[in-house]
Amino acid sequence: MALASFSAILCFTVQEDVVRASLGCVAVLSILVTLFFAPWALKLTLMAVPFGLERFYRLNQNAPMD
């Protein structure tokens, strides 16, 4: 996970396209490998957070502004 984070940060700071693309691929592959070996509880938590945030955002958008 640290490798994925470090690669993602470098991907946004590097200006050269080839290096940027390779760092992006390393970040994505590292995240996929990490999720493959992660326990089920962590996988479910990581999937539930975006859905919960989306639901919270939608509820706040539909709330009256009074």
Backbone hydrogen bonds in HBPLUS format (Angstrom, degrees):
<---DONOR---> <-ACCEPTOR-->    atom                        ^
c    i                          cat <-CA-CA->   ^        H-A-AA   ^      H-
h    n   atom  resd res      DA  || num        DHA   H-A  angle D-A-AA Bond
n    s   type  num  typ     dist DA aas  dist angle  dist       angle   num
A0005-SER N   A0001-MET O   2.98 MM   4  6.23 159.0  2.03 146.9 152.4     1
A0006-PHE N   A0002-ALA O   2.89 MM   4  6.05 166.7  1.90 152.2 156.0     2
A0007-SER N   A0003-LEU O   2.93 MM   4  6.01 158.8  1.97 145.7 151.8     3
A0008-ALA N   A0004-ALA O   2.95 MM   4  6.07 154.8  2.01 144.9 151.8     4
A0009-ILE N   A0005-SER O   2.99 MM   4  6.22 159.4  2.03 150.9 156.1     5
A0010-LEU N   A0006-PHE O   3.03 MM   4  6.21 165.8  2.05 148.4 152.5     6
A0011-CYS N   A0007-SER O   2.85 MM   4  5.93 143.2  1.99 140.1 151.0     7
A0012-PHE N   A0008-ALA O   3.32 MM   4  6.59 142.4  2.47 141.6 148.4     8
A0012-PHE N   A0009-ILE O   3.24 MM   3  5.49 131.7  2.49 100.7 111.8     9
A0013-THR N   A0010-LEU O   3.12 MM   3  5.05 133.8  2.34  94.6 107.5    10
A0014-VAL N   A0010-LEU O   2.95 MM   4  5.91 149.4  2.04 157.9 161.3    11
A0020-ARG N   A0016-GLU O   2.98 MM   4  6.05 153.3  2.05 146.3 154.9    12
A0021-ALA N   A0017-ASP O   2.88 MM   4  6.06 158.2  1.93 149.6 154.4    13
A0022-SER N   A0018-VAL O   3.02 MM   4  6.23 160.9  2.06 147.4 152.7    14
A0023-LEU N   A0019-VAL O   2.92 MM   4  6.08 156.9  1.97 148.8 155.0    15
A0024-GLY N   A0020-ARG O   2.99 MM   4  6.17 150.3  2.08 142.4 150.7    16
A0025-CYS N   A0021-ALA O   2.98 MM   4  6.25 154.2  2.05 146.9 153.5    17
A0026-VAL N   A0022-SER O   2.97 MM   4  6.20 157.4  2.02 146.5 152.6    18
A0027-ALA N   A0023-LEU O   2.95 MM   4  6.13 155.3  2.01 144.1 150.8    19
A0028-VAL N   A0024-GLY O   3.00 MM   4  6.24 163.4  2.03 150.0 153.9    20
A0029-LEU N   A0025-CYS O   2.92 MM   4  6.05 169.8  1.93 153.3 156.6    21
A0030-SER N   A0026-VAL O   2.91 MM   4  5.94 153.5  1.98 143.7 151.3    22
A0031-ILE N   A0027-ALA O   3.05 MM   4  6.24 156.2  2.10 146.7 152.5    23
A0032-LEU N   A0028-VAL O   3.00 MM   4  6.25 160.6  2.04 151.0 156.4    24
A0033-VAL N   A0029-LEU O   2.95 MM   4  6.13 160.8  1.99 148.9 153.8    25
A0034-THR N   A0030-SER O   2.93 MM   4  6.04 157.8  1.98 144.6 151.3    26
A0035-LEU N   A0031-ILE O   2.90 MM   4  6.11 159.6  1.94 150.2 155.4    27
A0036-PHE N   A0032-LEU O   2.95 MM   4  6.11 143.1  2.09 140.7 151.0    28
A0037-PHE N   A0033-VAL O   3.20 MM   4  6.46 152.4  2.28 148.3 153.3    29
A0038-ALA N   A0034-THR O   3.02 MM   4  6.00 113.5  2.48 138.4 155.1    30
A0043-LYS N   A0039-PRO O   3.16 MM   4  6.50 159.2  2.21 151.7 158.0    31
A0044-LEU N   A0040-TRP O   2.90 MM   4  6.13 165.3  1.92 158.3 161.3    32
A0045-THR N   A0041-ALA O   3.01 MM   4  6.15 153.9  2.08 142.2 149.6    33
A0046-LEU N   A0042-LEU O   2.91 MM   4  6.10 161.5  1.94 150.8 155.6    34
A0047-MET N   A0043-LYS O   3.02 MM   4  6.24 142.0  2.17 143.1 153.4    35
A0048-ALA N   A0044-LEU O   2.88 MM   4  5.99 144.4  2.01 142.9 152.8    36
A0049-VAL N   A0045-THR O   3.15 MM   4  6.25 152.2  2.24 152.5 156.6    37
A0052-GLY N   A0048-ALA O   2.85 MM   4  5.98 156.6  1.91 154.3 161.4    38
A0053-LEU N   A0049-VAL O   2.91 MM   4  6.10 159.2  1.96 154.7 160.3    39
A0054-GLU N   A0050-PRO O   2.94 MM   4  6.10 154.1  2.01 144.4 151.4    40
A0055-ARG N   A0051-PHE O   3.02 MM   4  6.21 161.2  2.05 146.4 151.2    41
A0056-PHE N   A0052-GLY O   2.93 MM   4  6.11 159.8  1.97 147.7 153.6    42
A0057-TYR N   A0053-LEU O   2.88 MM   4  6.03 155.7  1.94 145.8 152.4    43
A0058-ARG N   A0054-GLU O   2.93 MM   4  6.16 159.6  1.97 151.0 156.2    44
A0059-LEU N   A0055-ARG O   2.95 MM   4  6.16 156.8  2.00 148.9 155.2    45
A0060-ASN N   A0056-PHE O   3.05 MM   4  6.26 152.1  2.13 144.6 151.7    46
A0061-GLN N   A0057-TYR O   3.01 MM   4  6.23 140.8  2.16 142.4 153.3    47
A0062-ASN N   A0058-ARG O   3.17 MM   4  6.37 146.7  2.29 145.7 152.8    48
